[in-house]
């Protein structure tokens, strides 16, 4: 498992470098804008009040944008789960099925390597890759925080990144499970991406329509704290996200153990209706 873990991290090294650089650079730019935002906070509040209600629904802490918590939430955590989620989902669907469709997974499994070692070695590598990217992002906010008057400790700044990591791991696990259930990795990626975007849209719409509120408790982003975690990390929500991730990952592991590895290409839909038509 350790060899597969190192191999997967090595394969993802340029993704780690690229995503870390891009998102950390954005963080550095944003935190250096913060002092100017504080100076004109009154004007910004008046400007925000002219925005349509439907737009404000997607940024719950926008009126606190002049505070470190509100600024961090609005300018980073309100949508960073969507941006880095692209990497988490695309990497997850390619962990196993991507190699299978290329026709190389059967060659890997021909080596003295168990399926369990392969599965968890690659998934843990993905988790570490996401953690490294978020660690660099955290430093991009924490290091210059004191010099720009961003009055949050390093520990306080770390808490929202823990919540973000939990959400990313959950959607990565969903993508991995769907990749083992659907005919092709690209379909699994599209469906998981649609679930993430759909959850984001419903989260905002629920602030406009109270009838959607009961549905939100069944959706994962309802338990994503974002920048508000700097005040206090909800350990119950965090544990729930991690436990759900563990259950989904275990289900994917069982499917992989029982899977008939194909030589290459995509699967067809294995449904009785299609089988009847083929005869």
Helices and strands as residue ranges (DSSP letters): H 2-11, H 13-39, H 41-48, H 53-56, G 62-64, H 68-72, I 73-77, H 80-94, H 97-102, H 105-109, H 115-145, G 146-148, H 154-181, H 185-205, G 210-212, H 213-216, G 220-223, G 226-230, H 235-257, H 272-278
